[in-house]
Amino acid sequence: MIENYKQGSAAGVSLAFLVVWMAGDITNLIGAVWAELVPTVIALAIYFCFADTALILQCVYYNTINARKEKKRLERQENGAVTEEDPLIISSNANEDPIDSFGLPGSRRRSSASRRTKSGTGNRSEELAGILEDEPAPHGWLRNTISVFLIVLAGTAGWAIAWKAGAWKPTPIADPATDKDMPIGAAILGYASAVLYLGARLPQIAKNYKEKSCEGLSLLFFVLSIVGNLTYGAGVSEA
C-alpha cells in the first residue's frame, strides 16, 4: 500500500491476485470460526480480510483515476491541445492493453503510467530525473534485510513477553477420548483456502511475464510473505 501511494499508481499489481488471495482469507476466516480455533488465529484471519479489502480498494481507486487522466490526455491529443503535463514520448506499442487482466481500467504499462502521474512539467531534464528516480535504490536489499530482521526480533520479543507473563504454555497432547473431530465443512473450507493461496500468485506471475517488468511492486511485500510462510511452517512442524 505504501508503494502504491508513493507512485500514485497500482498498475503493477494484479487485481486477480488480490481478489483470489482475499477469497482464500475469507474461507480461512469462516473455517477458523467454524472449527472454533484459538482466538489468535481468528483475530489474524480478520486482520487479513481487512488488509485485503483496503489494498483492493486502493488499487481500484488508483486505476480509476489514472484511467480518467489517460482518457482526458488522449482527448486533448486528438484535439491537438497538448499540455505541459503530457509525456514527451508516447509509446506506439499496439500490444499495450489499457485494461487490467481482471477487467478494471488503469493497468497500462507501468513505467509510462507511473511517470505520467509524477510529471509536472515538460522539461526534458525533469523527465530524465523522473526516470532516474524510478531506478531501484542501491541500498534496497540492505533496507529489506534490516526490515526482516526487525520483524523476527519483534516476534521473538512477543514470545518472550508472553512466556514471562504466563500466557504461553506448551500445547498438551490431545486425548483421542475427549478431543472432538473438526466439522467436515470447516475442513473443506481449510482445503479450499489452501488451494486459493497456492493459486493466487499465478495471476501476478502471468502479469509480470506479459509486461516483462516487476516495476511498481514492493519486493519487501513478497519477502515478508515468504519469511512468514517459512516461520509458520516451521512452527507447525515443531508443534
FIPA-376012 format. One record per atom (N, C-alpha, C, CB): y, x, z. Coordinates in steps of 0.02 Angstrom, whole numbers, plus 50000, padded with zeros to 5 digits. Glycine has a CB too. Layout:
BEGIN
YXZ
...
END
This chain:
BEGIN
499405004250000
500005000050000
500635004350000
500004995350061
500605009950036
501185014550037
501285017649968
501085020050090
500745019449935
500795022449868
501095017449819
500095024749844
500875011249822
501165006049778
501895005049792
500784999449786
502085004949856
502785003849875
503225009649850
502845003149951
502985015749857
503375021549835
503485021449759
503025027949855
502985019249722
503045019249649
503365012949623
502365020049618
503385007749663
503635001349639
503184998349586
504335002149610
502544999949589
502064997749539
501364997949568
502115002049475
500944993349545
500234993349564
499804993649501
500064987049605
500074996749448
499724996949385
499095001149388
500174999649331
499045005749436
498455009949441
497865006749476
498635016149477
497975001049508
497454997949548
497134992249508
497734995349615
496474991949508
496114986449476
496074980549524
495404988649453
496354974849503
496324968949546
495604966349553
496764963449517
495194967549502
494494965549508
494154969349565
494114966849442
494324975749571
494064979849626
494254976849693
494324987049621
494884974949701
495124972249765
494814965449780
495884971749765
494764961249729
494504954449741
493764954649759
494604950149678
493374958849724
492664959349741
492574962349811
492284963649688
492994967249827
492964970349893
493134965149947
493444976349898
493634960949934
493814955849982
493254950649990
494474952349960
492914949049935
492344944449939
491804947449985
492054943049869
491704954049980
491234957350025
491444956950097
491134964550005
492104957750110
492354957350178
492294950250206
493074959650182
492404945250163
492354938350185
491634936650204
492604933450130
491154938450161
490454937150177
490234941050239
489994938950118
490514947050247
490364951050307
490624947550369
490674958050301
491224944850366
491514941350424
491114935150442
492244939450410
490944931150392
490564924950405
489884926650434
490494920750340
489554931750405
488904933750430
488934936350500
488594938850384
489464940250516
489524943050584
489624937550636
490114947950586
490044932550619
490154926950665
489514922850673
490734922550641
489184921650616
488574917550617
488034920950659
488314916450545
487964927550653
487444931150689
487654932850761
487274937450652
488274931050780
488534932350847
488494939850864
488134928250899
488754943950818
488784951050830
489304952750882
488924954950765
489344959050902
489814961050954
490534959750932
489714968550972
490984958350979
491674956650961
492034961950921
492064955251023
491874968350932
492224973650895
492074973250820
492014980550921
491454971450802
491264970750731
491644964850700
490504969850724
491694959350737
492044953450712
492794954850704
491924947450758
493074958250754
493794959850751
493944964350691
494024963150816
493504969250679
493604973750622
493544969950556
493094979450625
493074965250552
492994961350491
493614956950479
492364956850496
493914954250532
494524950350524
495094954650499
494714947050591
495154960750527
495674965350504
495584966950430
495664971750545
494964968150408
494844969750338
495084964050293
494094970950326
494954957850312
495164952150271
495924951750266
494874945650300
496274952750322
497004952650321
497274958350278
497284953050393
496984964350285
497224970050246
497104969050171
496874976550269
496524966250154
496374964750084
496874959750055
495664962150076
497014954550094
497494949550070
498184952450059
497534943750121
498404956650105
499064959750098
499094964250036
499244963750161
498564968050024
498554972549967
498524968749901
497954977349972
498144963449898
498104959449837
498774956049822
497544954049843
499094953249873
499744950149864
500264955249840
499974946749928
500224961249868
500694966549847
500594968149773
500604972849890
499964968849752
499824970549683
500044964949635
499074971849674
499914958749653
500134953149611
500894952949606
499864946449639
501224954349662
501964954349662
502234959649615
502234955549733
501994965949622
502254971249580
502074970149506
501984978049603
501464967849493
501254966549424
501694961149392
500524964449421
501864956049432
502264950549405
502974952649389
502274944749454
503304956049437
504004957949425
504054963349371
504324960449490
503564967849367
503584973049315
503444970049247
503074978549330
503014964849244
502894961449180
503534957949156
502314956449187
503904954949203
504534951749184
505044956849159
504824947949244
505084962649192
505534967849169
505344970249100
505544973749219
504694971049088
504464973349022
504624968148969
503714974749024
504544961748985
504684956548937
505434956448918
504484949648964
505864957148969
506584957348955
506764963548914
506974957349021
506444969148928
506594975248891
506404974448818
506234981148921
505824971348804
505614970248736
506074965448700
504894967648734
506314960348736
506784955648705
507444959148688
506924949848752
507684963548732
508294967248716
508184971948657
508524971248777
507584974848654
507444979448599
507424975748532
506774983048611
507134969748532
507114965748471
507804963648449
506684959648481
508244962548497
508934960548481
509384966548468
509224956348537
509104972648474
509504978548462
509954980448519
509904977748402
509854977348578
510284978748636
509914983448682
510484972148673
509954989948668
509624994948709
510094996948765
509415001148667
509834997148826
510244998948884
510035005748910
510174993548939
510415008248958
510275014848987
509645014849028
510855017049029
509375009049045
508755008749085
508135009249042
508745002349125
508215008548975
507635008848931
507385016048924
507795005948862
506725017148918
506475023948911
506685027048846
505715023948916
506735033748845
506945037248785
506405037048731
507115044448801
505765037048752
505215037048704
504765031148720
504815043748707
504635027048669
504195021248676
503525022948645
504505014848643
502995021948684
502325023448658
502145018348604
501805023348714
501845020848551
501635016448496
500885015448495
501865019348429
500565017048549
499835016448553
499645009148553
499565020048615
499305007048501
499134999948495
498574998048542
498934998348425
498235002948571
497675001348615
497904999748685
497195007148617
498535000748701
498774999148768
498794991648777
499475002248781
498494989448829
498444982248842
498894980448900
497714980148856
499394975948890
499844974148945
499534969448995
500454970948918
498914967548985
498584962849031
498054966649070
498284956848993
498054965649134
497564968949177
496874966249163
497744968049251
496364970249180
495684968349167
495474962049205
495214973949184
495844960349256
495674954349295
496064948249269
495824955349369
496504949249220
496844943649190
497544942549215
496464937549200
497834947049254
498504946349278
498964951349244
498534947149354
499594949549233
500044953849195
500274959849235
500634949949171
500544964749197
500884970349230
500494976649233
501074968349297
499894976849204
499484982849209
499534986949146
498764981049224
500144988749125
500234993049068
500055000249088
500964992749041
500065004549038
499905011649050
500295014049110
500055015948989
499965017249157
500265018449223
500875022949219
499765021449269
500835028249180
501385033049179
502025029849154
501215038949136
501975025849101
502575022749074
502835017249119
502445019949005
502385013449150
502605007949192
502965010549254
502025003649213
502675015649286
502975018149347
503635021549334
502505022849383
503695025149278
504315028749265
504865024049245
504205033849210
504695018449212
505215013749193
505525010549255
504935008349148
505115009449307
505385006549367
505835011349404
504835004149412
505715017849395
506105022849430
506735024949392
505685028849444
506715024549325
507275027249286
507895023049295
507085027649212
508445026349311
509065022749320
509575024249267
509355024349386
509505029949231
509975031749178
509575034249119
510485036949201
509915035149063
509585037649003
509665045048994
509855034048943
509905048449044
510005055549039
509335059149034
510405058149099
509285063648983
508645066948970
508425071249029
508705071348908
508895074549063
508705078749119
508415074549176
509305082749144
508685068549186
508415064349239
507735061649220
508895058549254
507625060449155
506965058349133
506445063749145
506975056449059
506645070049129
506185075649142
506065076649216
506465082049111
506575075649256
506495076149329
506015070849354
507175075549364
506055064749326
505595059449347
504885061149330
505785052949315
504775064349271
504095066349253
503825071549302
504085069049181
504255076349320
504045081549367
503885078549435
504575086849374
504235073349455
504115070249519
503425066949521
504645065049535
503165064949462
502515061749460
501945066749465
502445057849396
502085073249460
501565078149466
501305078349538
501815085149444
500655079649548
500375079849616
500695085349658
499625080849614
500795083849720
501105088749766
500635094549777
501285085449833
500895100649780
500455106449788
500085106549854
500855112849781
500355103249904
500035103149970
499685096549984
500555104550024
499505092949930
499185086449939
498525086849975
499085083149872
498105091649956
497455092349988
497525094250061
497035097549952
498015098450076
498135100350146
498345094250187
498665105850152
498785090150159
499005084150195
498425079350205
499565080650156
498005078450154
497425074050161
496935076650213
497085073150093
496825083250213
496365086150262
496615085150333
496265093650248
497255086250343
497545085250409
497495077950430
498285087550410
497595073350383
497545066150398
496845064350420
497745061950337
496345066850384
495645065450402
495495068350471
495165068350350
495725074350484
495605077550549
495915073350605
495895084650551
496525070850595
496855066750646
496485060150657
497575065350626
496205057250604
495825051050611
495195052250653
495625048350541
494835057750637
494235059350676
494415060850749
493865065450644
494965064350759
495195065850827
495365059450865
495805070550825
495685054650830
495855048350862
495225044450881
496305044050816
494715044650837
494085041250853
493735044350912
493625041250793
493745051050914
493435054550971
493795052951036
493435062050958
494465052851032
494855051151092
494725044051114
495605052151078
494655039451066
494505032451084
493835031851119
494505028151022
493325035551094
492675035351128
492725038251198
492155039151087
493095043751206
493155046951272
493485042251322
493555053551266
494005038851299
494355034151343
493895028351363
494995031351310
493525025751313
493065020251328
492505022451375
492755017551263
492265028551366
491725031151410
491975032151481
491445037751382
492575035051488
492855036151554
493005029551589
493485040351550
493215024551550
493385018051580
492775013851595
493855014251534
492185016051572
491575012351584
491445006851535
491585009551652
491845006551480
491745001351430
491185002951382
492395000151391
491035009451375
490495011451329
489865012951368
490715017651288
489315009851347
488675011051378
488145011551323
488495005451428
487645015751332
487115016151282
486795009351271
486575021351304
486615007851208
486305001451192
485595001251219
486315000351115
485424996151259
484744995751286
484244994251231
484704990451342
483614996351243
483084994951195
482934987451194
482434998951212
482914984551134
482814977351128
482114975351151
482924975151055
482094969751184
481454967051208
481234961651159
481514964251281
480674962651123
480454957551075
480344950751106
479804959751042
480194950451170
480064943951202
480704939951212
479724945051269
481264943351222
481894939751235
482394940251178
482204942451298
482284944951133
482754945951078
482664940451027
482664952951045
483204936851010
483154931450962
483254934050891
483664925850977
482934930850844
482984932850774
483664931050746
482424929550733
483874935150698
484504933750663
484414927750617
484744940050623
484894923150614
484844917550569
484764919850497
485454912950575
484354916450458
484214918450390
484844918250347
483674914050359
485284913350362
485904912850324
486364918950336
486284906550343
486394921250398
486804927150414
486514933350381
486854928150489
485854933850378
485534939550346
485684939650271
484784939450358
485654933750240
485804933250168
486524935250154
485684926050142
486984933050197
487694934950188
487784942550197
488124931250239
487394945450242
487434952750252
487214956450189
487004954850310
486674954250157
486444957450095
486944956150039
485754954850075
487234950150036
487734948749984
488344953149993
487934941249987
488544954150055
489114958450069
488974965650046
489284958350144
488364968050058
488184974850038
488214975549962
487474976650063
487964970449926
487974970749852
488694970749827
487584964849822
489124966649858
489824966449837
490174973049851
490194960749873
490024976049907
490324982549923
490114987849872
490124984749994
489464987749854
489224992749806
489524991749737
488464992349802
489634985449718
489884984049651
490644984049644
489634977649628
490994984149701
491724983449699
492044989449665
492004982649769
491764995349673
492075001349645
492025001749569
491765007549675
491544998249540
491424998849468
492034996749426
490834994549448
492384991249441
492974989549401
493514994949403
493274983049425
493604998249462
494105003549466
493895009649426
494225005549540
493255011249428
492995016949389
493085015549315
492255018349406
492925009349294
492995007549224
493725007749202
492715000549212
494185005549245
494895005749229
495145012949221
495305002149284
494935017349267
495135024349262
494865027449197
494875028249322
494245025849180
493945028649119
494295026049057
493195026849116
494455019649057
494785016648999
495475019648987
494835009049008
495845020749041
496525023349035
496555030949039
496955020349088
495975034249052
495945041549056
496465044149106
496055044748987
496535040649162
497035042549212
496855039549279
497745040349190
497035043249332
496985040649401
497675040249432
496525045149443
498185040349390
498875040149415
499005033549449
499375041249358
499365033749504
499535027749541
499055026049597
499565021949494
498495029949601
498005028749654
498115033749711
497285029349627
497995031549771
498055035949829
497375039149842
498295031949892
497345045749835
496725049349847
496505048649919
496795056749829
496985048549965
496815048050036
496455041450051
497445048650080
496625036150014
496295029650022
495545030350012
496585024549973
495335033749959
494625034549944
494305039749990
494535036549871
494675044950008
494395049950054
494235046750121
494895055850064
494695042750147
494575039550212
493995034450207
495205036050237
493935031150150
493375026550140
492705030250143
493435022850073
492675036050110
492065040050110
491905042450181
492125046050062
492405045150215
492295047650283
492085041950329
492935051050310
492405036150321
492225030450362
491505028250350
492685024650348
491285028150287
490595026350272
490105031450300
490495025650196
490275037850295
489825043050320
489755042650396
490085049950301
490315041950431
490285041550505
489945035150528
490985042050535
490065029650492
489735023350510
488985023850500
490025017450468
488785026750442
488065027550429
487745032250479
487955030250359
488085037650498
487825042250548
487755038750615
488275048350554
488235034650633
488195031050696
487625026150698
488835027350710
487505022550642
486955017850639
486285021450643
486995013650575
486215027050607
485575030650609
485435033650678
485585036250556
485975035850713
485865038450780
485685033050830
486485042050804
485965026950818
485805021350863
485085019050854
486295015550850
END
